[in-house]
Structure formats: C-alpha cells, structure tokens
Amino acid sequence: MLEIGTQAPDFTLPDQNGIEHTLSDYRGQKVILYFYPKDNTSGCTAQACGFRDLYPQIREKNAVVLGVSKDSVVSHKKFEEKHGLPFTILSDTEKEVLQKYGVWQEKNMYGRKVMGVVRTTYLIDEQGIIIRAETKVKAKEDAGRSLAFLEDQNG
C-alpha cells in the first residue's frame, strides 16, 4: 500500500471505451481511485453501484471516480452498460498499475493461496498527492465512506 502524503504514481490505462487515460489528466480535481477484483461479481457490483448512486454528490465535491481491475476493456464495457455506470473504469490486464499501487497480493481463497486484487481505495488530491488510503474495503460502504471523507475535506 502506498503512503498518505506521497505522490500517486502516474499511469496510462485504457477505459471501457478503449480510450487511454493518465492519472495526470485529472490534475486540478480530486480522484477516488479504487481497485477491485472482478467485473460483475456481487461485491464488485455493489461497490460500483454505490459509486454510481453517489456520483452526482462526488462530482459536486470536484472529484472523479476511477475504477481499476485486471478485466479487459470488453468486460468493462459490459459491466458499465449492465449497471449504468457514469464513471471511468480502467483495464490493467498487464497488472502493472495494480502492482505499482501495491494491491496485487497473495490472498487466501478457500484455504489455498492465490494472487489477486486486494480491494483498496485511494483518494488523491488536486496536486496528485495521496490523502487517504484504505485497504480491506467493505464493498457496500466504500462510496459512502469516500464521499464522507470528501465532505470532511471540503468543510
């Protein structure tokens, strides 16, 4: 996990439409950068729909949401369309950004060790500095907790 107060590593990844985004594209706005294991699974769907439902309030706080998983652009497009997601979902099939942000880790799944994404959410300020980092995120609570943090920041 990356430390609060450090510069968030820049990256370039394609979104659900195949358009490349870099983190530095979002300078001047806060970024909720959340990493999740897999499109269309129950927890990941609950997390994404939470961000969908609170997206207008998040935008009011001059923030954007970027979701990242190792799923393909095609998978992300289906996920976006099925659930009406208004935000950007980035595809990291090579796992470069997942590793850069420390979320690609060994996990225990049904008694055996596997590599996978540890659900993690970072909040990055307008200058690209990490101001919040949360691991072991509860999918259903993530959007609300992220919005509450933004509201605390904005007074």
Residue frames relative to the residue before (quaternion, step in Angstrom):
aa qw qx qy qz dx dy dz
M 1.0000 0.0000 0.0000 0.0000 0.00 0.00 0.00
L 0.4274 -0.7007 0.5135 0.2502 3.52 -1.06 0.80
E 0.5158 -0.6800 0.4460 0.2694 3.55 -1.14 0.72
I 0.5193 -0.5899 0.5205 0.3338 3.54 -1.19 0.67
G 0.7608 0.3474 -0.2740 0.4748 3.57 -0.99 0.87
T 0.6346 0.5051 -0.3403 0.4757 3.59 1.26 -0.07
Q 0.5957 -0.5522 0.4491 0.3723 3.52 -1.30 0.42
A 0.4062 -0.6936 0.5371 0.2559 3.59 -0.89 0.93
P 0.4788 -0.6739 0.4704 0.3087 3.61 -0.81 0.91
D 0.4076 -0.6943 0.5326 0.2611 3.57 -0.92 0.89
F 0.0131 -0.7836 0.6211 -0.0084 3.55 -1.25 0.43
T 0.2013 -0.7238 0.6391 0.1644 3.52 -1.39 0.21
L 0.1142 0.7829 -0.5992 0.1225 3.56 -0.73 1.14
P 0.4688 -0.6584 0.5010 0.3095 3.60 -1.17 0.53
D 0.3775 -0.7097 0.5476 0.2324 3.57 -1.16 0.67
Q 0.7709 -0.3759 0.2669 0.4396 3.56 -1.34 -0.15
N 0.6920 0.4172 -0.2729 0.5221 3.60 1.29 -0.21
G 0.5700 -0.6140 0.3688 0.4027 3.58 1.31 0.11
I 0.5124 0.6335 -0.4192 0.4005 3.60 1.29 0.13
E 0.3873 -0.7420 0.4984 0.2258 3.58 -0.82 0.98
H 0.1136 -0.7623 0.6364 0.0314 3.52 -1.12 0.88
T 0.1423 -0.7324 0.6524 0.1332 3.53 -1.21 0.60
L 0.5977 -0.5612 0.4172 0.3921 3.56 -1.12 0.55
S 0.6531 0.5373 -0.3228 0.4250 3.58 0.97 -0.79
D 0.4884 0.6427 -0.4303 0.4041 3.63 1.27 -0.21
Y 0.7369 0.4477 -0.2044 0.4634 3.56 1.15 -0.69
R 0.3091 0.7451 -0.5309 0.2595 3.62 1.21 0.30
G 0.7294 0.3736 -0.3013 0.4876 3.55 -0.99 0.85
Q 0.7220 0.2770 -0.2129 0.5973 3.58 1.34 -0.05
K 0.4662 -0.6056 0.5389 0.3544 3.55 -1.24 0.32
V 0.1832 -0.7785 0.5942 0.0858 3.56 -1.13 0.70
I 0.1895 -0.7038 0.6731 0.1256 3.52 -0.96 0.97
L 0.0498 -0.7991 0.5982 -0.0327 3.55 -0.40 1.28
Y 0.0514 0.8279 -0.5550 0.0621 3.55 -0.33 1.21
F 0.2523 -0.7592 0.5916 0.0995 3.50 -1.05 0.96
Y 0.0057 0.8106 -0.5830 0.0544 3.55 -0.83 1.00
P 0.6179 -0.6259 0.3414 0.3314 3.59 -1.11 0.64
K 0.8397 -0.1313 0.1616 0.5016 3.63 0.60 -1.03
D 0.5291 -0.6265 0.4827 0.3074 3.54 -1.04 0.87
N 0.8791 0.1597 -0.1150 0.4341 3.52 -1.29 0.64
T 0.4695 0.5766 -0.5129 0.4290 3.58 1.06 0.70
S 0.6867 -0.5325 0.2835 0.4056 3.60 -1.09 0.57
G 0.6995 0.4642 -0.2819 0.4645 3.61 0.81 -0.96
C 0.6852 0.4866 -0.2920 0.4566 3.57 0.89 -0.90
T 0.6218 0.5197 -0.3346 0.4809 3.57 1.11 -0.67
A 0.6428 0.5144 -0.3238 0.4663 3.61 0.93 -0.86
Q 0.6512 0.5138 -0.3141 0.4618 3.59 0.96 -0.86
A 0.6832 0.4855 -0.2872 0.4636 3.61 0.82 -1.00
C 0.6726 0.4878 -0.3035 0.4665 3.61 0.93 -0.83
G 0.5816 0.5573 -0.3669 0.4654 3.59 1.16 -0.52
F 0.6684 0.4685 -0.2937 0.4974 3.58 0.96 -0.86
R 0.6016 0.5539 -0.3565 0.4519 3.60 1.05 -0.72
D 0.7114 0.4852 -0.2657 0.4335 3.56 0.79 -1.07
L 0.7490 0.3659 -0.2061 0.5125 3.60 1.08 -0.67
Y 0.3647 0.7804 -0.4591 0.2173 3.59 1.26 -0.01
P 0.6419 0.5153 -0.3618 0.4376 3.66 0.86 -0.73
Q 0.6704 0.4842 -0.2982 0.4766 3.62 0.97 -0.82
I 0.6197 0.5320 -0.3368 0.4685 3.59 1.08 -0.72
R 0.6538 0.5077 -0.3090 0.4683 3.60 0.95 -0.86
E 0.6083 0.5594 -0.3490 0.4419 3.60 1.08 -0.71
K 0.6871 0.4545 -0.2630 0.5022 3.59 1.20 -0.54
N 0.4931 -0.6793 0.4069 0.3603 3.59 1.29 0.38
A 0.5253 0.6014 -0.4224 0.4290 3.54 0.99 0.92
V 0.2088 -0.7357 0.6290 0.1398 3.52 -1.30 0.51
V 0.3279 -0.7090 0.5871 0.2122 3.55 -1.31 0.35
L 0.0178 -0.7573 0.6528 0.0009 3.53 -1.02 0.92
G 0.1518 -0.7695 0.6160 0.0731 3.56 -0.71 1.10
V 0.0771 -0.7977 0.5975 0.0249 3.58 -1.05 0.76
S 0.1631 0.7441 -0.6438 0.0722 3.55 -1.05 0.84
K 0.6088 -0.5687 0.4101 0.3712 3.55 -1.30 0.09
D 0.4378 0.7005 -0.4590 0.3269 3.59 1.26 0.04
S 0.5968 -0.5988 0.4181 0.3324 3.57 -1.25 0.51
V 0.6726 -0.4600 0.3961 0.4232 3.54 -1.35 0.25
V 0.6511 0.5216 -0.3131 0.4538 3.61 0.93 -0.90
S 0.6426 0.5101 -0.3156 0.4767 3.60 0.95 -0.86
H 0.6580 0.5156 -0.3025 0.4579 3.58 0.95 -0.91
K 0.6345 0.5319 -0.3346 0.4500 3.59 0.98 -0.81
K 0.6539 0.5024 -0.3064 0.4756 3.59 0.95 -0.87
F 0.6356 0.5306 -0.3117 0.4662 3.59 1.02 -0.89
E 0.6534 0.5144 -0.3031 0.4655 3.59 0.92 -0.94
E 0.7070 0.4716 -0.2708 0.4522 3.59 0.80 -1.01
K 0.6534 0.5356 -0.3163 0.4314 3.58 0.93 -0.88
H 0.8076 0.2823 -0.1154 0.5047 3.58 0.97 -0.88
G 0.4451 -0.7243 0.4386 0.2913 3.61 1.25 0.16
L 0.2070 0.8146 -0.5145 0.1701 3.56 0.95 0.88
P 0.2766 -0.8089 0.5011 0.1343 3.62 -0.66 1.09
F 0.6764 0.4892 -0.2808 0.4736 3.59 1.26 -0.02
T 0.6383 -0.5563 0.4043 0.3460 3.53 -1.37 0.25
I 0.1006 -0.7545 0.6470 0.0450 3.53 -1.03 0.93
L 0.1992 -0.8165 0.5384 0.0619 3.55 -0.66 1.16
S 0.3175 -0.7577 0.5525 0.1410 3.52 -1.06 0.91
D 0.0224 -0.7946 0.6058 -0.0351 3.57 -0.71 1.15
T 0.0383 -0.8539 0.5190 -0.0019 3.57 0.61 1.16
E 0.6749 0.4791 -0.2900 0.4805 3.60 1.18 -0.54
K 0.3822 -0.7686 0.4313 0.2780 3.58 1.37 -0.12
E 0.3317 0.7681 -0.4925 0.2397 3.62 1.19 0.37
V 0.7060 0.4357 -0.2642 0.4918 3.59 0.86 -0.95
L 0.5903 0.5642 -0.3612 0.4503 3.59 1.06 -0.73
Q 0.6879 0.4615 -0.2759 0.4875 3.58 0.96 -0.85
K 0.6237 0.5577 -0.3291 0.4378 3.60 1.00 -0.86
Y 0.7445 0.3840 -0.2007 0.5080 3.57 1.05 -0.82
G 0.5114 -0.7086 0.3814 0.3015 3.58 1.28 0.22
V 0.5241 0.6605 -0.4040 0.3547 3.60 1.16 0.44
W 0.5835 0.5209 -0.3779 0.4955 3.62 1.28 -0.10
Q 0.1785 0.8135 -0.5146 0.2038 3.55 -0.15 1.32
E 0.5781 -0.5355 0.4719 0.3955 3.50 -1.36 0.19
K 0.0533 -0.7914 0.6090 -0.0050 3.55 -0.88 1.00
N 0.3954 -0.6832 0.5582 0.2555 3.52 -1.27 0.43
M 0.0303 0.8117 -0.5791 0.0694 3.57 -0.50 1.17
Y 0.8337 -0.1339 0.0356 0.5345 3.54 -0.51 1.24
G 0.7579 -0.4215 0.1989 0.4565 3.55 0.94 0.96
R 0.7223 0.3583 -0.2737 0.5244 3.61 1.18 0.00
K 0.4804 -0.6788 0.4846 0.2713 3.52 -1.15 0.70
V 0.0453 0.7764 -0.6247 0.0700 3.55 -0.92 1.03
M 0.4356 -0.6471 0.5460 0.3057 3.55 -1.25 0.38
G 0.2121 0.7791 -0.5688 0.1566 3.55 -0.99 0.84
V 0.6289 -0.5279 0.4208 0.3856 3.51 -1.38 0.04
V 0.2501 -0.7124 0.6373 0.1543 3.54 -0.93 0.96
R 0.4624 -0.6996 0.4714 0.2729 3.58 -0.59 1.19
T 0.1051 0.8017 -0.5628 0.1716 3.55 -0.48 1.29
T 0.0917 -0.7866 0.6087 0.0477 3.57 -1.06 0.77
Y 0.1199 -0.7632 0.6334 0.0447 3.52 -0.98 1.01
L 0.1582 -0.7227 0.6559 0.1498 3.53 -1.23 0.56
I 0.1311 -0.7996 0.5860 0.0033 3.51 -0.74 1.20
D 0.3870 -0.7484 0.4884 0.2270 3.59 -0.80 0.98
E 0.7705 -0.4056 0.2621 0.4162 3.55 -1.38 0.06
Q 0.7039 0.4314 -0.2565 0.5026 3.60 1.22 -0.46
G 0.5918 -0.6036 0.3583 0.3963 3.59 1.26 0.10
I 0.5010 0.6373 -0.4304 0.3971 3.60 1.23 0.40
I 0.4432 -0.6758 0.5208 0.2751 3.59 -0.98 0.86
I 0.0765 -0.8191 0.5683 0.0145 3.58 -0.67 1.12
R 0.7714 0.0958 -0.0984 0.6214 3.59 1.27 -0.06
A 0.0178 0.7778 -0.6271 0.0372 3.55 -1.04 0.84
E 0.0456 0.8116 -0.5771 0.0789 3.55 -0.67 1.10
T 0.1169 -0.7663 0.6290 0.0593 3.55 -0.86 1.04
K 0.7752 0.2999 -0.2570 0.4930 3.53 -1.34 0.17
V 0.1263 0.8321 -0.5170 0.1557 3.51 1.05 0.96
K 0.3358 -0.6885 0.6037 0.2208 3.56 -1.09 0.77
A 0.4913 -0.7273 0.3951 0.2711 3.56 -0.42 1.29
K 0.7200 0.4669 -0.2635 0.4406 3.58 0.79 -1.00
E 0.7181 0.4496 -0.2410 0.4733 3.61 1.17 -0.51
D 0.4905 0.7299 -0.4070 0.2471 3.58 1.20 -0.48
A 0.6843 0.4870 -0.3058 0.4484 3.61 0.77 -0.97
G 0.6707 0.5025 -0.2975 0.4573 3.59 0.90 -0.89
R 0.6583 0.4962 -0.3056 0.4765 3.57 0.99 -0.84
S 0.6428 0.5191 -0.3192 0.4642 3.59 1.01 -0.80
L 0.6572 0.4965 -0.3084 0.4759 3.60 0.95 -0.86
A 0.6340 0.5275 -0.3332 0.4569 3.61 0.94 -0.83
F 0.6370 0.5138 -0.3281 0.4719 3.60 0.99 -0.80
L 0.6420 0.5199 -0.3209 0.4631 3.60 0.95 -0.86
E 0.6559 0.5131 -0.3083 0.4598 3.56 0.97 -0.87
D 0.6300 0.5193 -0.3253 0.4771 3.59 1.06 -0.76
Q 0.6496 0.5246 -0.3118 0.4534 3.60 1.01 -0.81
N 0.7372 0.4317 -0.2251 0.4685 3.55 0.98 -0.86
G 0.5263 -0.6756 0.3843 0.3448 3.56 1.28 0.02
